[in-house]
Amino acid sequence: MKSIAMHQMTRLLAATFLGTAILLSPRAAQSAEEPPARKAQSQSPAMEAQWRQLQQTIPPDIVIKLSEEFQKDYPNSRYRHANRYIQAGARKALLAQQEARLSSDALEDPTGDDAYRRELIQATRGSKDSAYRVALMYRQGTHGLSKDPQRTKQWLRVAAELGNGRASWEVANIYNRDGEIDDAAKFEAKAVRDGFRIPPRLPNRPLGY
């Protein structure tokens, strides 16, 4: 009888220990926190469609809105980190767009090719170098675009606001050419802060564009 009682006690202790281990298991805890419905939802076709729409949207203000909606609808999706990155970049791009006085209606040129659109999407996510390349496309009239000095200036300003030193230097040249000396000095100083090495000038020769 004593042996049987000890055997039953051993089984009871083992079962108790096993139950405690399951309760303390991180994987078990994670599964408990995320119900099966949430797991299925996070991989749903609706989520993928919403993510594709967000990726292809261009105006930064709309990107921010869609990003916030996606974050609310799918807080635990596999895109959550990328979504935060997109939203932060779009906020920077929106400020740069406003400083450059570039309207949302003028952001996208329907005649541009796929390469132009790819750079445009990256620029409206806060890429200073993509914004500069868009400016060059307008300056040179490439990738399906017509030459457009006004768009060139605006996109140079966007790139400068996002931190492209060369763009800041070129914006300074434009302001100097137009006789806006204070703005020229401001963007020349910004170019230096953003790492651009100003080329040497001939004595008594002003900035040139």
N, C-alpha and C positions, 0 to 999 in steps of 0.2 A: 504493500500500500504506500509505504514511504517513497519507494522508487517511482511509482506511478504519479504521485503528487509532485515530485521534483521534476518529472518529465513535463507535466502540464504547466508548471511554473516557468520552465525554460522556454516552452513554446509561446507562452503569453508575453514574456519579456522580449523575445525575438520579434513577435508581431508588433509590439509597442515601439521597438527601436526602428523597425522598417517603416512604420507609419510616420514617425518623427522625421526620418530621412526624406521621405517623400514630401512632407510639408516644407522642409527646409531647402529642397532642391530648387536652384534658380530657374531651371527650365520649367519645372512644374509651376512655380510662382508666375513665370512669364505667361504660361498658357492660361493660368487662371485670370490674369489681368486682361488678356485679349480674347474675347469670346470668339467662337467659330464664325459667327456672322460678320464680325469685324475683319477676320482674316480673309474671308471670301470677298468682302467688299473691297479690300485693299488691292485685290488683283482683278477687279471687275473690268469688263469692256468699257463701262461708262467712265471709270477712272482713266483708262488709257486714252480714250477719246478726249477727255478734258485736259489731259497732260499734253497731247498733241496740239490742241488748240492754243494752249499757253505757249508752247514752244514756237509756234508760227506767228504769233501776234507781234506787231511792231510798235505801236505807240506806247511809250513807257507807262503812261497813266493807266492804260487799259491792262498792260502786263501786270502792274501792281494789283489792280482789282482782281484779275483772274487768279493771280498767285495767292492772294488772301483767301479767296473762295476755295481754292484747291487745298490750302492748308487747313481750312475749317472742315471741309468734307472728308479729307483723307489724312488725318494727322499722323498716322503711323505707316504711311505708304513708303515704298522703297525709293520714292523720289523726294522725300521730305528734305534731305540735305541740299539736293540740287535746287529745289524750289526756294529755299531760303537764300541761296546764292543768287538766283535769278532776281528775286525780289529786291535784294540789297543793291544789285547792279542797276536795276531799272530805276530805283530811287535816285541814284547818282546821275543817271542819264537824263531823267526828267528835269533835275535842277540845271544841268548843262544845256538842255534844250531850251529852257526858259531864259537862261542868260544869253543864249545865241539868238533869241527871238525867232525861233524856228517853230512854226505852227505844226500841230499834229497832222493837218491836211497836207502839208508840204513834206512830211517825213519820207514818204515813199513815192518814187517815180515809177509809174506802171510800165515804162519802156525799158527799165533796167533788166539785165539778165540774171541768171541764177547766182553767179558769183557776187554781183552787186547786192542781191537780196540777202545772201549769207552774211556779207559784211555788215549790212544794215541791221540785221537781227542781233549780231554781236555788239554793234555800236549802241543799240538801244538796251543792251544789258550791261552797259558801262565800260565797254572795251575802248580805251583811248586810241589804240592803234587801228582798230577797225574804223573808228570815226575818221581818223586821218586818211585812211585809204579811200573811204567814201568821198572825202573832199578832193582827193587826187582824181578820182573818176570824173567828178564834175568839172574839174579844171581841164582835164585832157580830153573830155568827151568820149570816154571809152565805156565798154560794158553796156552798150545800148543807150547810153545817156548823151544828151547834147551838152556842149560846153555851156556852163552857167556860172559866171563870176559871183553872183549873189549867193547861190547855193554853196559854192566853193568857200566863200567867206564864212557862211553860217556853220558849215561842217568843220572848218578849221577852228572856229570858236568853240564848238562842241568838244572837239578833240583836246583843245587847250584847257577847257574847264575840267576835263576828265584827267588831265595830268600829262599830256603829250608835250614834251618840251619843244620839239621842232615846230609843232603847230602853234605854240605860244609865240615863238620867234617870228613865224610868218604872219600871224595876226598883228604883232608889233610892227612889222614892215608895212602892212596895209594901213594901219592907223597913222604911221609916220608919213606915208605917201599922201594920205588925205588931210594932213596937217593937224591931226589930233594927237599932239605931243604927249599929253599926260597919259592917255590910254596906251600909247606906244611904249612909254617908259614902264608902265605897270606890267604889260605883257612881256617886255624884255626881261624884267626882273623875275617874272614867273618862269620864263624859259630857263633861266639860270637855276632857279630853285628846283625845277623838274629835271635837271641834269643835262641840259643842252649846252654845248660848248659854243659860245658865240665866235664866229669867224673874225679875224682881224680886219679892221677898216683902214682905208687910206686916210691920211690927215685931211680934215675939213670936208670929208665926204659923208653925207647923211646916209641913213639906212636906205636900202633899195629893195624893191619887191621882186 
